[in-house]
């Protein structure tokens, strides 16, 4: 299991509910197609589970 995840914003959060927009921003994703590397832990997985329909996730 990888210790990092590559997370890319592939769908705009404009139409999403406000809580999901804040979650995307908290992940560090501010623009479309921006990619960030975050640790593979429970907190990150929970955020991904909430807004997974906006993201593409890969193991780094």
DSSP file (Angstrom, degrees, kcal/mol; ACC not computed):
  #  RESIDUE AA STRUCTURE BP1 BP2  ACC     N-H-->O    O-->H-N    N-H-->O    O-->H-N    TCO  KAPPA ALPHA  PHI   PSI    X-CA   Y-CA   Z-CA
    1    1 A X              0   0    0      0, 0.0     2,-0.1     0, 0.0    39,-0.0   0.000 360.0 360.0 360.0 133.4    0.0    0.0    0.0
    2    2 A X        -     0   0    0      1,-0.1    38,-0.0     2,-0.1     3,-0.0  -0.385 360.0-144.5 -72.6 149.3    1.3    3.4   -1.0
    3    3 A X  S    S+     0   0    0     36,-0.1    37,-1.9    -2,-0.1     2,-0.3   0.516  83.9  49.1 -91.1  -4.8    2.0    5.9    1.8
    4    4 A X  E     -A   39   0A   0     35,-0.3    56,-2.1    36,-0.1     2,-0.4  -0.954  67.5-151.7-131.8 152.6    0.9    8.8   -0.5
    5    5 A X  E     -AB  38  59A   0     33,-3.0    33,-2.3    -2,-0.3     2,-0.6  -0.978  11.1-141.9-122.4 137.1   -2.1    9.5   -2.7
    6    6 A X  E     -AB  37  58A   0     52,-3.2    52,-2.4    -2,-0.4     2,-0.5  -0.890  24.4-170.4 -95.7 119.8   -2.2   11.6   -5.9
    7    7 A X  E     -AB  36  57A   0     29,-2.9    29,-2.3    -2,-0.6     2,-0.4  -0.951   4.7-173.0-118.4 126.7   -5.5   13.5   -5.9
    8    8 A X  E     -AB  35  56A   0     48,-2.6    48,-2.2    -2,-0.5     2,-0.7  -0.957  24.1-130.6-121.8 135.7   -6.7   15.4   -9.0
    9    9 A X  E     + B   0  55A   0     25,-1.8    24,-3.2    -2,-0.4    46,-0.2  -0.765  35.6 162.7 -83.7 114.9   -9.8   17.7   -9.2
   10   10 A X        +     0   0    0     44,-2.2     2,-0.4    -2,-0.7    45,-0.2   0.546  58.6  48.3-112.1 -12.2  -11.6   16.6  -12.4
   11   11 A X  S    S-     0   0    0     43,-1.6    -1,-0.2     3,-0.0     2,-0.1  -0.991  88.6-108.0-132.1 140.7  -15.1   18.0  -11.9
   12   12 A X        -     0   0    0     -2,-0.4     3,-0.5     1,-0.1     4,-0.1  -0.413  15.0-150.1 -68.5 135.1  -15.9   21.6  -10.9
   13   13 A X  S >  S+     0   0    0      1,-0.2     3,-1.0    -2,-0.1    -1,-0.1   0.321  70.6 105.4 -85.3  10.0  -17.3   22.0   -7.3
   14   14 A X  T 3  S+     0   0    0      1,-0.3    -1,-0.2     7,-0.0     7,-0.1   0.901  85.7  38.2 -57.7 -44.1  -19.4   25.0   -8.3
   15   15 A X  T 3  S+     0   0    0     -3,-0.5    -1,-0.3     2,-0.0    -2,-0.1   0.470  97.8 104.5 -87.2  -1.5  -22.7   23.1   -8.3
   16   16 A X  S <  S-     0   0    0     -3,-1.0     2,-0.0     1,-0.1    -3,-0.0  -0.297  84.9 -88.5 -77.3 163.5  -21.8   21.0   -5.2
   17   17 A X    >>  -     0   0    0      1,-0.1     4,-1.9     4,-0.0     3,-0.9  -0.381  43.1-107.7 -69.1 153.3  -23.2   21.6   -1.8
   18   18 A X  H 3> S+     0   0    0      1,-0.3     4,-2.1     2,-0.2     5,-0.2   0.823 117.4  56.6 -54.9 -37.2  -21.2   24.2    0.3
   19   19 A X  H 3> S+     0   0    0      1,-0.2     4,-1.7     2,-0.2    -1,-0.3   0.890 108.4  47.9 -62.6 -38.1  -19.7   21.5    2.7
   20   20 A X  H <> S+     0   0    0     -3,-0.9     4,-2.3     2,-0.2    -1,-0.2   0.873 108.3  54.5 -70.9 -36.6  -18.3   19.6   -0.3
   21   21 A X  H  X S+     0   0    0     -4,-1.9     4,-1.9     1,-0.2    -2,-0.2   0.910 109.6  47.7 -61.4 -41.3  -16.8   22.8   -1.7
   22   22 A X  H  X S+     0   0    0     -4,-2.1     4,-2.2     2,-0.2    -1,-0.2   0.855 109.4  53.7 -68.4 -34.4  -15.0   23.5    1.6
   23   23 A X  H  X S+     0   0    0     -4,-1.7     4,-1.5     2,-0.2    -2,-0.2   0.911 107.8  49.8 -65.6 -42.4  -13.8   19.9    1.7
   24   24 A X  H  <>S+     0   0    0     -4,-2.3     5,-1.9     1,-0.2     4,-0.3   0.912 112.2  48.1 -61.9 -42.3  -12.2   20.2   -1.8
   25   25 A X  H ><5S+     0   0    0     -4,-1.9     3,-1.4     1,-0.2    -1,-0.2   0.882 107.8  55.2 -65.7 -38.0  -10.5   23.4   -0.7
   26   26 A X  H 3<5S+     0   0    0     -4,-2.2    -1,-0.2     1,-0.3    -2,-0.2   0.785 100.7  59.5 -66.7 -27.1   -9.3   21.8    2.5
   27   27 A X  T 3<5S-     0   0    0     -4,-1.5    -1,-0.3    -3,-0.2    -2,-0.2   0.607 122.6-109.0 -73.7 -10.9   -7.7   19.1    0.3
   28   28 A X  T < 5S+     0   0    0     -3,-1.4     2,-0.8    -4,-0.3    -3,-0.2   0.599  75.6 136.2  93.8  13.3   -5.6   21.9   -1.3
   29   29 A X      < +     0   0    0     -5,-1.9    -1,-0.2     1,-0.2    -2,-0.1  -0.841  11.3 152.7 -99.9 109.4   -7.5   21.7   -4.6
   30   30 A X        +     0   0    0     -2,-0.8     2,-0.3     1,-0.1    -1,-0.2   0.665  60.3  36.0-109.1 -22.4   -8.3   25.2   -5.9
   31   31 A X  S >  S-     0   0    0    -19,-0.0     3,-1.5     1,-0.0   -22,-0.3  -0.910  91.6 -85.9-132.6 158.4   -8.4   24.8   -9.6
   32   32 A X  T 3  S+     0   0    0     -2,-0.3   -22,-0.2     1,-0.2     3,-0.1  -0.337 110.9  12.6 -60.8 141.1   -9.5   22.2  -12.1
   33   33 A X  T 3  S+     0   0    0    -24,-3.2     2,-0.3     1,-0.3    -1,-0.2   0.604  88.7 143.8  65.4  15.6   -7.0   19.5  -13.0
   34   34 A X    <   -     0   0    0     -3,-1.5   -25,-1.8   -25,-0.2     2,-0.4  -0.672  36.3-152.7 -80.8 140.8   -4.7   20.5  -10.1
   35   35 A X  E     -A    8   0A   0     -2,-0.3     2,-0.3   -27,-0.2   -27,-0.2  -0.943  14.1-178.3-118.8 136.3   -3.0   17.5   -8.5
   36   36 A X  E     -A    7   0A   0    -29,-2.3   -29,-2.9    -2,-0.4     2,-0.5  -0.943  21.8-135.4-127.8 153.1   -1.8   17.3   -4.9
   37   37 A X  E     +A    6   0A   0     -2,-0.3     2,-0.3   -31,-0.2   -31,-0.2  -0.950  31.0 173.1-108.8 122.7    0.0   14.5   -3.0
   38   38 A X  E     -A    5   0A   0    -33,-2.3   -33,-3.0    -2,-0.5   -11,-0.0  -0.887  37.6 -90.7-126.4 156.2   -1.4   13.8    0.4
   39   39 A X  E     -A    4   0A   0     -2,-0.3     2,-1.5   -35,-0.2   -35,-0.3  -0.340  36.9-117.9 -66.5 148.2   -0.7   11.0    3.0
   40   40 A X        +     0   0    0    -37,-1.9     2,-0.2     4,-0.1    -1,-0.1  -0.660  66.4 128.1 -87.7  84.1   -2.7    7.9    2.8
   41   41 A X  S  > S-     0   0    0     -2,-1.5     4,-2.3     1,-0.0     5,-0.2  -0.763  74.0 -92.4-132.0 178.9   -4.4    8.0    6.2
   42   42 A X  H  > S+     0   0    0     -2,-0.2     4,-2.1     1,-0.2     5,-0.2   0.862 120.3  53.2 -63.6 -38.1   -7.9    7.8    7.6
   43   43 A X  H  > S+     0   0    0      2,-0.2     4,-1.8     1,-0.2    -1,-0.2   0.931 111.9  44.4 -65.0 -45.3   -8.6   11.6    7.6
   44   44 A X  H  > S+     0   0    0      1,-0.2     4,-2.3     2,-0.2    -2,-0.2   0.908 112.4  52.2 -65.9 -41.5   -7.6   11.9    3.9
   45   45 A X  H  X S+     0   0    0     -4,-2.3     4,-2.3     1,-0.2    -1,-0.2   0.870 107.7  52.8 -63.5 -36.4   -9.7    8.8    3.0
   46   46 A X  H  X S+     0   0    0     -4,-2.1     4,-1.4     2,-0.2    -1,-0.2   0.894 109.8  47.7 -65.1 -40.3  -12.7   10.2    4.7
   47   47 A X  H  X S+     0   0    0     -4,-1.8     4,-1.8     2,-0.2    -2,-0.2   0.901 112.1  50.0 -66.7 -40.6  -12.5   13.5    2.8
   48   48 A X  H  X S+     0   0    0     -4,-2.3     4,-0.6     1,-0.2    -2,-0.2   0.893 107.6  54.2 -64.2 -39.8  -12.1   11.5   -0.5
   49   49 A X  H  < S+     0   0    0     -4,-2.3     3,-0.3     1,-0.2    -1,-0.2   0.851 108.6  50.2 -62.6 -33.9  -15.1    9.4    0.3
   50   50 A X  H  < S+     0   0    0     -4,-1.4    -1,-0.2     1,-0.2    -2,-0.2   0.899 127.4  20.4 -72.8 -40.9  -17.2   12.6    0.8
   51   51 A X  H >< S+     0   0    0     -4,-1.8     3,-2.1     1,-0.1     4,-0.4   0.004  80.9 126.4-120.1  28.1  -16.2   14.3   -2.5
   52   52 A X  G ><  +     0   0    0     -4,-0.6     3,-1.0    -3,-0.3    -1,-0.1   0.744  64.9  69.0 -59.2 -25.6  -15.0   11.3   -4.5
   53   53 A X  G 3  S+     0   0    0      1,-0.2    -1,-0.3    -3,-0.2    -2,-0.1   0.599 103.2  45.2 -70.8  -9.3  -17.4   12.2   -7.4
   54   54 A X  G <  S+     0   0    0     -3,-2.1   -44,-2.2   -44,-0.1   -43,-1.6   0.490 109.6  68.0-104.5  -7.4  -15.3   15.3   -8.0
   55   55 A X  E <   -B    9   0A   0     -3,-1.0     2,-0.4    -4,-0.4   -46,-0.2  -0.692  59.6-147.5-120.0 161.1  -11.9   13.6   -7.8
   56   56 A X  E     -B    8   0A   0    -48,-2.2   -48,-2.6    -2,-0.2     2,-0.4  -1.000  26.7-163.4-121.4 127.0   -9.5   11.2   -9.5
   57   57 A X  E     +B    7   0A   0     -2,-0.4     2,-0.3   -50,-0.2   -50,-0.2  -0.934  13.3 169.6-119.3 132.8   -7.4    9.3   -7.0
   58   58 A X  E     -B    6   0A   0    -52,-2.4   -52,-3.2    -2,-0.4     2,-0.3  -0.952  37.7-108.0-134.1 154.3   -4.2    7.3   -7.7
   59   59 A X  E      B    5   0A   0     -2,-0.3   -54,-0.2   -54,-0.2   -56,-0.0  -0.679 360.0 360.0 -80.0 137.6   -1.5    5.8   -5.5
   60   60 A X              0   0    0    -56,-2.1   -55,-0.2    -2,-0.3    -1,-0.1   0.417 360.0 360.0 -99.1 360.0    1.8    7.7   -5.7
